[in-house]
């Protein structure tokens, strides 16, 4: 095989690998829509890992969901979080979207976490909360949000929400991936007797900050980095 043939083969190989990588990440929609099938065992077409409904059986019902009409399950941090993907909302399949809802009690916390495959945009329906994310240089970006406000968290960055208002805060989220993923820093050790104590330490660390400290980048950054350090050393 001469040099020209080697070059041509390498070019074709490179294009093929690049195309495969893109599709494995999340393929562009090749159809108008592709709702997740309720009976996957009867379907032969799979896109993004989910089987598609027969187009003849697709209806407006596939594009409506009531999954966010009620809060999710409560966690130890005083928040109820629910993320809905194409596995529960058929119409989302191949559209590159997921949705979520967080209900945060007074002084409650959506603990430090990230979504490795998606940017998140939140809309505050009611209440007041502090939303913050930490970039890869340990710089903290935080704002106090009120009802009607919107905040964006870049893809893959650790972030949290803290309710500093006088009522339950309700937040709706949109993710630009149908599989955003979730990595959480709970700082909870495996020993069950220490679980509640560790949870309370995290809540107290952030909730104890005064309003002026919450708006002081150094104080809040220090608290967040301390939580991350405790997680990695536990």
Steps between C-alpha positions, in 0.01 A plus 500: 500500500654835396504826698196636315298189582608518864389864516162424344442208736595712802264780391207260459583337835520839675165613357342172606633520855391864534150419376474205736610711796241767425219246468600323819485831684154593373397468137314775318138421435460335159120508521244757603456312826558159655301451823620220725302183441280371781566147370873497411510124451276540193710773340812454289612863474718637780630858511709635790456164669121515509253332267274721289125481487346398169430832321148381423433468873650835603253754641492832686489299822868410448598867518325583828619411848366559850819372666586845635153580634604361840826519698749215509617307805645688798869458579699566819582854391142628501450490124282298266662453160362328192667470157291374209669348196378326185453176692204661682398770251478328161495814286846608619679216323752628239417866578805554721302620801418400857301686762501519878334642808646588840296595806725636774383550858598811698874468574496188285773418252535330162842361581813550290471305176565524128359373172795375292310497171279809518467870563214575739271803485274559801185708534382600847125454520467618860713580800850641544826307482872528450626323187873451450749307289874447529724511192811289443721775648300492827331830425145520631215664308190557713183707495189536713198411287135596543184376332523549124881503489706274274852369565732287283750242626766404242547135411685283748555763773415431863210709629244525779178680596434630852160630614551817704141618470196464726310246290561187297685583177396322181740485208455349154801389296572431134805298389639501146544123500254215525746333738665777707649268761546580869807502725432605858726594789312389807794482745312215665714211630388141478445464876127549551539650848695795355269570208262752658787673679689549172188626323439755773861621481462575130170681548634697795818594312303682230188599694704661780656752264351845539346679203813715470721189499282336237562800279870499586666276245793400724281385792267292286782356290681396816189322628445316172865394465495379860204274422674363190821439698308315772337282234829398341666433835211292640 
